[in-house]
């Protein structure tokens, strides 16, 4: 599993020009699921996301968590995080989980985040989405379950 986590001032996602998810301060997550991911993987990455202390305290140090700042999450499924660009100019996505498996694990991931008391907004799995955000910092972190 791979997650691109961005600390944001705001983020929103639209499908067919209609806003379907919107947050203010918090994290915007791009979530990629691979064929080898399990519920254990999902739990491990959700715990890491929920506990990251990357908001600034009164001294300007990244020391506060999402809970500390009462932030939210906008979670967007993103199979292209598993693009393999080794050969040619057209990426291969064979490492990305197939739709049914990926969607089930993506939904489980979002529920796991909610279990930490976090308000989670989502995009629409498999849809053509337009995402808008204001990255705060900028702070962008790549989480890879193989490295956690």
C-alpha positions in Angstrom: 0.0 0.0 0.0 1.2 3.5 -0.8 -0.2 6.7 0.5 0.8 10.2 -0.6 -0.1 12.4 2.4 -0.3 16.1 2.1 -0.9 18.5 5.0 -3.6 20.9 3.7 -5.4 24.1 4.5 -8.3 22.8 2.5 -9.0 20.1 -0.1 -12.0 19.1 -2.2 -12.9 16.5 -4.8 -15.4 16.9 -7.6 -17.1 14.3 -9.9 -19.0 15.7 -12.9 -18.5 19.3 -11.5 -20.3 18.3 -8.3 -18.3 18.5 -5.0 -18.6 15.1 -3.3 -16.0 15.6 -0.6 -14.5 18.6 1.1 -12.4 19.3 4.2 -10.7 22.2 5.8 -7.4 21.7 7.8 -6.1 18.2 7.7 -4.7 15.6 5.4 -5.4 14.9 1.7 -4.5 11.3 1.0 -3.9 9.6 -2.3 -4.3 5.9 -1.6 -2.9 3.1 -3.7 -3.6 -0.5 -3.1 -1.5 -3.4 -4.4 -2.4 -7.0 -5.0 -0.5 -8.1 -1.9 -2.3 -5.8 0.6 -4.3 -7.3 3.4 -6.5 -5.9 6.3 -3.3 -6.0 8.4 -1.6 -3.7 5.9 -4.6 -1.3 6.0 -4.5 -1.2 9.8 -0.8 -0.5 9.9 -1.0 2.4 7.4 -4.1 3.9 9.0 -2.5 3.9 12.4 0.5 5.7 11.0 -1.6 8.3 9.2 -3.7 8.9 12.3 -0.7 9.3 14.6 1.6 11.4 12.5 2.7 14.6 14.2 3.2 17.0 11.3 1.3 20.1 12.4 3.2 22.9 14.0 3.0 23.6 17.7 3.2 27.1 19.2 7.0 26.9 18.8 6.8 26.1 15.1 7.9 22.5 15.5 6.1 19.7 13.7 4.7 18.2 16.9 0.9 18.0 16.7 -1.2 15.2 15.3 -4.4 15.4 13.3 -6.4 14.8 16.6 -4.5 17.7 18.3 -5.6 20.2 15.6 -9.0 18.6 15.1 -8.3 18.0 11.4 -10.0 15.9 8.9 -9.0 13.6 6.0 -9.9 13.7 2.4 -9.1 10.2 1.0 -8.8 9.6 -2.7 -8.2 6.2 -4.3 -5.2 6.4 -6.7 -4.2 3.2 -8.5 -1.6 5.1 -10.5 0.6 5.1 -7.4 1.6 1.6 -8.6 2.6 2.7 -12.0 5.6 0.7 -13.3 7.6 3.0 -15.7 10.6 0.8 -16.3 9.9 -0.2 -19.9 8.9 2.2 -22.6 6.9 5.3 -22.2 3.5 3.9 -21.2 3.2 2.9 -17.6 2.0 -0.6 -16.6 -0.4 -1.0 -13.7 -0.1 -4.7 -13.1 1.0 -4.3 -9.5 -2.2 -2.3 -8.6 -5.0 -4.4 -7.1 -7.9 -5.1 -9.3 -11.1 -3.1 -8.8 -13.1 -5.3 -6.4 -10.2 -6.1 -4.1 -8.9 -2.5 -4.2 -12.2 -0.9 -3.5 -12.9 -3.3 -0.5 -9.5 -2.5 1.0 -9.8 1.3 0.3 -13.2 1.3 2.1 -11.7 -0.7 5.0 -8.8 1.8 5.2 -11.3 4.7 5.4 -13.3 2.9 8.1 -10.1 2.2 10.1 -9.2 5.9 10.0 -12.8 6.7 11.3 -12.2 4.2 14.1 -9.5 6.7 15.3 -12.2 9.3 15.6 -11.2 11.1 12.4 -13.8 12.7 10.1 -13.1 11.2 6.7 -14.4 12.5 3.4 -13.8 10.4 0.2 -13.8 10.6 -3.5 -15.6 8.1 -5.7 -13.7 4.9 -6.4 -13.0 4.5 -10.1 -14.5 7.8 -11.1 -12.8 10.6 -13.1 -12.2 13.0 -10.2 -10.9 16.6 -10.0 -9.0 17.3 -6.8 -8.2 20.8 -5.5 -6.1 21.5 -2.5 -3.9 24.0 -0.8 -0.8 22.2 0.5 0.3 23.7 3.8 4.0 24.0 4.1 4.3 22.4 1.7 4.3 19.1 3.6 4.1 16.0 1.5 5.0 12.5 2.8 5.1 9.2 1.0 4.1 6.2 3.1 4.8 2.8 1.7 3.6 -0.2 3.8 6.8 -2.1 2.8 8.8 0.5 4.6 6.7 0.9 7.8 
